[in-house]
Amino acid sequence: MNSDPAQRYHLTLTAAGRRTMHGWWGSETIARGKFVSWVGAYGAFPDARITLVDQEAGDVLAVWPDEV
């Protein structure tokens, strides 16, 4: 896990089975805003999957599309 508080929240976009981009934020509020933004901007990519993880706690905070 990453111990840098500026990189606590990790956002990952995969499309067509490949990691396309990722970003790190220290604020959950900002990371959740980016998550929503990425869904709007990249959600139409083939087989898009966007995941937000709290690296410190080891928790998955959000996944798009929602897991069944």
N, C-alpha and C positions, 0 to 999 in steps of 0.2 A: 504494500500500500504506500501511497504518497503521503509524506508527513508535512509537506508544504501547505499551510492553510490557504495560500493564494491559488492552490490547485486542488482544492478539496472536491469540487463538483466537476465530474467528467462527462461530457456529452459526446456521443459517437453516432455517426451516420454510416450505415452500410447500405449499399445498393448493388443489386445483382450479385450478392454474396461476397462483396469486397468492401473493406473499410474505405470510405470515400473521403471522410474528413472527421476531425475531432477537435474539441476545445476544452479548456480548463478555466474554471472560475472559482473565486473564493467566496462568493455570495450565492446562497441558494436561490434568492429572489431573482438575481440576474440570470443564473443558470436555467431556472424554470421559464423565464421570459425567452431566452434563447431557444429552449426546447420548443416552445409554441411557434416561434419564428421559423425554426428549421422545418417543422411539420408543414407550415404553409409554403415555404420556399422549395422544399425538396421531397415532399410527400408523394409527388407524382413520379419520382424516379422508379425504375423497374425494381421490384422487390425491396423497396425502401424500408428501413428499420432504424428508428432513432431511440437511443437509450440514454437515460440520465442516471448516473451513479454517484452516490456519496462515498468517495474513496475512504474517508476516515472511518465511517461506520460500517462500510462494506455492504450498504443497502442499495438496491435498485429502487430509484424514486419514481421513475416514469418510463414507459415503453410505448412507442407508437409503431405500428398499430397495436392496440391493446392485446395482451396475451390472452388466449382462450383457456 
